[in-house]
Amino acid sequence: DQAFGTSIKRVSDARDMRHGPVFIGTEYSTASPFNRDNSRLILQHNSYFGLYDGHGTYLRDLPFAVNAATEPRWSRSDPNVLYYVSGNNLMKLDVARGENALVRTFGEYGAISGLGESDISLDGDHFVFAADERAGLAGSGQPNRYVFVYEVSTDTRGPVLDTLGHDFDNLYIAPDNSVAIGWLPTGPGRFAGVELFDRDMVFQRQLTHAIGHMHLTRDTNGEDVLVWTNANDPLPIANCRNGIVKVRLSDARQTCLLQLDWSLAVHITAPDGDGWAVVETYAPADPPPQLPDWVPYTNEIVHCLLYTSDAADE
């Protein structure tokens, strides 16, 4: 790219692919498509996944057991292993051998899910899941009623949070294995915005007044942080409307990283503890690429520095 000096390689062309998929893309911005050593990546081809090498060359399709509903997540220790969910089972696939194996069946529930946004934890040993109430055993079969952390190495399911009566949209696991839940209501009260729980699902504090595109990561100073867009916040911090905000998990302290024009929407991803977040901006109105409609940061990939001193926070 002559303007920024960045190397860009196109890796997909859906109309010319062998199976003619309608679209090819990543599942979600917070679920890494790359494995631990960047030697492979996966891309969603309609309802299934294609396997690529680390340079973006298509290799083959994954077995259809690993489909768009199964939330495949790369192991952080084995570059060949993908974890995925299937009903109430946690499974894993060895992409080199093409072998599937059962990790655990959560027989007390009808189904488990990371709700499409959560990834495996930084230590590679923990998942957060929402589980369906099993109809006929506990009653109505309410979807995603129970939330818990699962530890892979010990095959242990932690204490369970019953969310009955409180609707939520997403859940994430932090590097320290605490859990963030994004509730649908907004405001400063309980079960609103984004709340933090420890790994035993004990409530700690409210982090934000509203949900929004976000990702959990670790700052360069070792602090766990949430990087979040505050566009829906009814009580935003000063001078940061439609902003990219860093929220410190330990005390919910917010720092504005970047304020954007109201015409822009975003996706956010935060690599593991390198002190940066990557923000993709886009203009839903699809304005012509010239001023004044093409406001600053329109349709760009922005690298945001996370670390700020206490003085800068003030």
Secondary structure, DSSP 8 states (H G I E B T S, - for coil): -TTT---------GGGSTT--S-EE-S-TTS-SB-TTSSEEEEEETTEEEEEETTS-EEEE--TTSBTTS--EE-SS-TTEEEEEETTEEEEEETTTTEEEEEEE-TTEEEEE-TTT----TTSSEEEEEEEE-BTTTBS--TT-EEEEEETTTTEE---EE-TT--EEEEEE-TTS-EEEEESS-SSSTTSSEEEE-TT--EEEEEESS--SEEEEE-TTS-EEEEEE-TT-SS--TT-TTEEEEEETTT--EEEEEE--TT-EEEEE--TTSSEEEEEEE-TT---SSTTTS-TTTT-EEEEE----HHHH-
